[in-house]
């Protein structure tokens, strides 16, 4: 485990613990980037970073639209056939947040202004960002400035901002400049240049564009409405941003408007009197397209604004609150920790769930980027994050959104088929990272070689179908995805006979990107086996239950009974590495031949390793960026024995750096299952506060959406013990030490049940739907029907091994049975006798 995290690592003098709000009491200019990310508002389509209305001080201005991107040629120092050719990067669209305030011609600048009080809050119950401050101007006048910001969950293309300026003491000339500003090229005087922000070559950050990106195509301005329209220079994508204003000003004033290629603004000049309030409501519409002209997008913006204009702000806010009421009814996880950190934990849990809502709810036809739409990190790309870490949460709480996510992948199938052919394979190979469906990972060893992406998509699809019974999706889209991914693995692998025939997959990279291009990566093989099995099952089911549809699909997909039989044979013969001497599953064929990297002697100053060591240095060692075998133990846990899970966890945990935010959540789930309860809670805290405490140092680039999904998995799958193997629900809870209860919701075949876990019992209640729901609770079949709670006793919390909860496993330490834990060597060798890596001086 890479360091430890306290039970509450957040600065509570600045961010007090509130179970339903994220509150900032004092601004901190040294942490601007983090706070801009934390206070972002988004709906999965539009995302607005938490920049101040007045435009400064900032780390990085940002308004992002899911899928809106520019393309650029990838320049390989030494190119080769099949390398990714076209990069894709999310584009910062024209900024509509700006409403600059001047009093006596003095600008309001938080960080420089004399503030008598200040509070900024993001209410998780309605998704509205609020700020209130009392400003004492240099001339001694006192001004109350209050604002709200909302990106609508009910209107995908709408954002709503309000600003109130009240002269508390004294009269003064007040100016409010409400703007639409394209910063992409001109970067105004407050924007920190990208080059100064990146001191190291960090693949997690978006690169800077060369040359002009957004080409002006349209600009208009009148007293009520501002418009800017642009087109990306290379991708050809178009965007139009429009804003309407409604004002309440009791004092004498004038309005000045202006528009040019990159700026449209309405300026209100007011002779403000003491006690009077200037109120401005700003409704913003943003529409994008891959090909439509900006004038057509303007028509759409006007329809959005006209519709929003028929409702007062209070009604729009109420609609937002009603949407979130429904979200929390389906998705809330309630924790009672039994200590002084109860509010902090509950706040952090809900913040992570709120992050998932903001990243996925109105993504609609698009995927879920790794950072959502809260920053430019990872260039706005979609990864496997969506299927492995986000889709489970959606499947069991918001199944319609899970369906949207899978539908998005199905639309990528034609491009995935093309990519498979380019890689000399049959079937389809989904891109490792992309926006438009084409592979955008320039480093193939940690990109294209991660062919487990196909199995990740298939895994999410199969779990969704089991939880919803959505046969229509299977027939229209799902079967094609399963056929093409199974076809890919059957073609990629090969048969080898060494005694008995076995099926092998070579030259791939698993989830652990510190070990690349290997033979028989365990995670890949286990998940490919699952894909082959499920594709065969789905094909046989459609053939038997829907013969007419099967005839059509078999003809369209050119699939035969013989091919289905081949998939079953490949799955049955899949080689699953296992070392009899160590009693563990090697991560790949040669993993155990490598030298062990002693993380206990690696200072935190050189973490993450990827920023301080050449890849070849890392590849020579047994060291993991993130859980790999351990993730297989979670996703395919029914294929491993309890003893195998514990042995594998004890082996791999000490050599896992956790340099990826995707690791801690998986380690938490499996640690809980194998009996390391305190370790599970420590990993849970690392995931819980990854953004709130900026634990990985890159929250400035956007929220870690997959880690947020993993927090739900750690709660529901780890502490709640929920598994969904073999098409059914299973519960085997194990609460952290001291917790008095954990409550979560699961939706199964249209029925929502509430699961409440307490130290000695579990309670199941149908909250919505006709039910009944049949599930397994610690090996016993339980039927939950509407109208009656089911309460079952829990006979202890430990794993069904020896029942002993050991200490944090570490190399050279001991298991509960007294045996020594080793890593990578058959016999325990003291570290001071091993030849270890010579570490460089920390940079």
Buried (B, 14 or more C-beta within 10 A) or exposed (E): BBEEBEBBBBEEEBBBBBBBBBBBBEBEEEBBBBBBBBBBBBBBBBBBBBBBBBBBBBBBBBBBBBBBBBBBEBEEEEEEEEBBBBBBBBBBBBBBBBBBBBBBEBBBBBEEBEBEEBBBBBBBBBBBBBBBBBBBBEEEBBBBBBBBBBBBBEBBBBBBBBBBBBBBBBBBBBBBBBBBBBBBBEEBEBBBEBEEBEEEEBBBBBBEBEEEBBBBBBBBBEEBBBBBBBBBBBBEBBBBBBBBBBBEBEBEBEBEBBBEBBBBBBBBBBBBEEEBBBBBBBBBBBBBBEEBBBEBBBEBBBEBBEEBEEBEBEEBBEBBBEBBEEBBBBBBBBBBBBEEBBBBBBBBBBBBBBBBBBBBBBBBEBBBBBBBBBBBBBBBBBBBBBBBBBBBBBBBBBBEBBBBBBBBBBBBBEBBBBBBEEBEBBBBBBBBBBBBBBBBBBBBBBBBBBBBBBBBBBBBBBBBBBBBBBBEBBBBBBBBBBBBBBBBBBBBBEEEEEEEEBBBBBEBBBBBBBBBBBBBBBBBBBBBBBBBBBBBBBBBBBBEEBEEBBEEBBEEBEBEEEBBEBBBBBBEBBBBBEEEEBEBBBBBBEBBEBBBBBBEEBEEEBBBBBBBBEBEBBBEBBBBBBBBBBBBBBBBBEBBEBEBBBBBBBBBBBBBBBBBBBBBBBBBBBBBBBBBBBBBBBBBBBBBBBBBBBBBEBBBBBBBBBBBBBBBBBBBBBBBBBBBBEEEBBBBBBBBEEBBBBBBBBBBBBBBBBBBBBBEEBBBBBBBBEBBBBBBBBEEEBEBBBEEEBEBEBEEBBBEBEEEBBEBBBBBBEBBEEEEBBBBBEEEBEEEEEEBBEBEEEE
